[in-house]
Amino acid sequence: MTADAVNTGISLGMPQLPAPDFPAEVRARLEADAQEVIARYPDSRSALLPLLHLTQSEEGYVSRTGIRFCAEVLGLTTAEVTAVATFYTMYRRKPSGDYQVGVCTNTLCAVMGGDAIFDELKEHLGVGNNETTPDGKVTLEHIECNAACDYAPVVMVNWEFFDNQTPASAKALVDDLRAGRPVEPTRGAPLCTFKDTARILAGFPDGREGAVEASGGAGPASLIGLRIARGESPHAPVVRPRAETGTEGGE
């Protein structure tokens, strides 16, 4: 192998050996869970997305072993499973932390401070995008819009919302996560580890007391436009109805 090939990560030698299987006891447990998931669908291959979450709940990411497992239980090729697993960013492709800290850097969050938050967290944690702290607690990444623009800038931890963040509050948040101190999302269910989150996303019940009830719905900032449209808000209309709008000079 040439030095250039090593530097670019290109392998010119023997192809990778087949992925190892899960240990027998882990495989048996995952197969039982997988059959429960598959039974929800008329076509077994429709269960691929939740099964990828299931394997992620075991290892914290979708490994080659996880891809092999999904392919075997669904009767697919590993290439078919890999194509899906690498398309969606919610599936991790390498070992990661207990807490996925995602900073929205899409347009509105960025101009409201998301870019500054992301830059300061990189420096504070000593990691780059999609990298994990040495203690294995936090993986930092920038993420695209999470439909919370009315609470910008938003930080998500394991897909739970932390709204209206600042560089200072975001640094305090990751410090609490690394120290094991209790952290409460701004809204939604109580925080759990990334592996636990992945199992919930696979479609298994969240058994924590009060977790489902805490999930709630849209917050006041998200509903204000609807309330104005319904006449439920004392605020004046944002714009006049089209029929009342004339040219500046009138007719």
Number of C-alpha atoms within 10 A of each C-alpha: 9 9 8 9 11 11 8 8 9 11 12 10 7 6 7 7 6 9 14 11 14 14 8 9 9 11 13 12 10 18 15 10 15 22 15 13 20 19 11 11 11 9 10 16 17 14 20 22 17 21 30 27 26 30 25 27 21 16 15 23 24 23 21 17 17 26 25 21 26 28 20 12 16 19 11 17 13 18 12 12 21 18 10 14 21 13 9 10 9 15 20 19 15 13 16 21 21 22 25 23 28 24 30 27 25 18 13 18 25 18 13 19 19 26 20 17 25 26 15 16 23 17 10 12 18 12 17 17 15 16 20 23 16 12 9 14 19 24 24 25 22 20 16 13 15 15 10 21 19 16 19 23 26 29 31 21 25 20 18 22 21 23 18 20 21 18 17 11 13 21 19 11 21 22 15 13 18 15 10 10 10 10 14 14 16 13 16 20 19 18 19 16 16 21 22 20 21 26 21 17 18 23 14 16 11 15 9 10 9 11 15 14 10 12 13 11 10 11 13 10 11 15 11 14 15 11 14 15 11 9 12 11 13 8 10 9 12 9 8 9 8 7 6 7 10 9 6 6 5 6 5
